[in-house]
Every structure is written in C-alpha cells, then in structure tokens.
Amino acid sequence: MYYDEYGKRENHTIVFLHGAAATDTFCNQYCFKDKYHLVVPHLYGSGKEVGEFYEPEKTIKALADLIKKLGKDKVTLVGHSLGGELAVAMVSRYEYLFDKAVFLSAWVCATQNTIDKYVKIAKYSSFALRFGWLIKLQAKYWHYTKQQTEFMVEYSKKITPEQYAAWFKNRILLDETTNYKNIKIPMLAVCGKKELKEMIRSIEELGRRNLNCKTIFLENANHDFPLRKADQINPILLDFFKL
C-alpha cells in the first residue's frame, strides 16, 4: 500500500487514515510534522491506490502489514470518516500496534436504509468526479495546495461508480466489531454537531461501549471539520497526543 510521509522518522509516528476519495483529508494537520513523523496511506480506491477496489478486510490487512513494516514499537492512529471506521476496526484487532487512537466522524452505527440510500445516490453523484473544475472548487474550499488539488483532479476521474458505491456499501459496523469493548488504550471520538444523526449516534456509542474512549461534539461543524475547522480540532488532537 502506497503512503505519503512527513517529518522525521525518528519522531513518534502518527498514522492518518483519510476519508473516501480524499487522500489529503489531513492537509491542515500536516503541520504536526514539526513534532511528529506522519504516515498517510492511500486507502484503496483513492490516490495512488485508485485502481484497487475497496474491501474492508483487504484494507485492514494491508494497513496492519504497513504499520508493522514501519518498525515502530507503537504508533498513534487517527482516522476520518471511512478512515475512522477502519481505525475502529484496526485497534479492535491489533491493539498492540497502537498507543492511542482517534476516530473522527466514524459512521459505525449505520442503518441499512441509510446505507441503501447513499449507495443509490453514489451511482449518479460519482459522475461529478469527472469534472475537474468541480474538484478544483472543492479543493479550494478545503484549503488544498496547488499540488494537492492537481493530484485530486488526476485520480478522481479514475474512480468508477462501482468503487464510489463500495465505500458506502462495504461497511464496518460497531455491532460486528465485538472486541472494541475490550480495548484498553486511550481513545477519542469526535464529530460535528451538524452531522447526520447516525454519525452523532455512532460517536455516542463509541464512548458508551468503551469508557476508555472520550467523546467530543464540535459546535457549528459539519463532516469536513478536519479540513474546515482545523482551528478547533488541531488543539484537541495535540492535547490528546500528549497523554
């Protein structure tokens, strides 16, 4: 699995798992490279892994192999949206690899009706990825650099409707992640107060089912808060990393 890397390798490593179709979800957290070693895998279906179909099991295994190859005793794991779901699954299976974990907008309590709705919409909304000018507008809204914008335009047009729908269809659900309740490392679950009710419930359940997981709900924040509300989330993350 391909990954980007920022900062000095001798520093403590933070692995960031990005959201669907947005490899630079954490572009406004790359500034952490001054103190930490940052690793950003390209999840299947996005970036330089755009040709690989997304399946949770295959992705979890690839991520575990990647983290083991880093040669670190333990790393910190942070995931947003799709990456947040994967982060929940990763720490539930491979807790020994991590010292702490952060789940941002991890939709792990999705209902089948909502899943079906988004899968249906995905068949049509995925065609918007073919229009470079739309991608550039989105990238500007997210504060991407020119290089990040051009890269997103390049790989987005290669994402098929089937791949786009797979991110919604192939779920990681908390009810099926039975070992989550046994995790002992510090965890943090965050989402915006303006997000879907199911997203808010997901964060609530992550805190309720494991008391080692603290929950935070950001005021006036939508799903893209790592990109749009860095002034709110960055201090929270940095304080948590120091625990």
Residue, then its C-alpha position, 0 to 999 in steps of 0.5 A: m500500500y502506497y503512503d505519503e510521509y512527513g517529518k522525521r522518522e525518528n519522531h513518534t509516528i502518527v498514522f492518518l487514515h483519510g476519508a473516501a476519495a480524499t487522500d489529503t483529508f489531513c492537509n491542515q494537520y500536516c503541520f504536526k510534522d514539526k513534532y511528529h513523523l506522519v504516515v498517510p496511506h492511500l486507502y484503496g480506491s483513492g490516490k495512488e491506490v485508485g485502481e484497487f477496489y475497496e474491501p474492508e478486510k483487504t484494507i485492514k490487512a494491508l494497513a496492519d502489514l504497513i504499520k508493522k513494516l514501519g518498525k515502530d514499537k507503537v504508533t498513534l492512529v487517527g482516522h476520518s470518516l471511512g478512515g475512522e471506521l477502519a481505525v475502529a476496526m484496526v485497534s479492535r484487532y491489533e491493539y498492540l500496534f497502537d498507543k492511542a487512537v482517534f476516530l473522527s466522524a466514524w459512521v459505525c452505527a449505520t442503518q441499512n436504509t441509510i446505507d441503501k440510500y447513499v449507495k443509490i445516490a453514489k451511482y449518479s453523484s460519482f459522475a461529478l468526479r469527472f469534472g475537474w473544475l468541480i474538484k478544483l472548487q472543492a479543493k479550494y474550499w478545503h484549503y488544498t495546495k496547488q499540488q494537492t488539488e492537481f493530484m485530486v483532479e488526476y485520480s478522481k476521474k479514475i474512480t468508477p461508480e462501482q468503487y464510489a458505491a463500495w465505500f458506502k456499501n462495504r461497511i464496518l459496523l460497531d455491532e460486528t466489531t465485538n472486541y472494541k469493548n475490550i480495548k484498553i488504550p486511550m481513545l477519542a471520538v469526535c464529530g460535528k454537531k451538524e452531522l447526520k444523526e447516525m454519525i452523532r449516534s455512532i460517536e455516542e456509542l463509541g464512548r458508551r461501549n468503551l469508557n476508555c474512549k472520550t467523546i467530543f461534539l464540535e459546535n457549528a461543524n459539519h463532516d469536513f471539520p478536519l479540513r474546515k475547522a482545523d482551528q478547533i480540532n488541531p488543539i484537541l488532537l495535540d492535547f490528546f497526543k500528549l497523554 
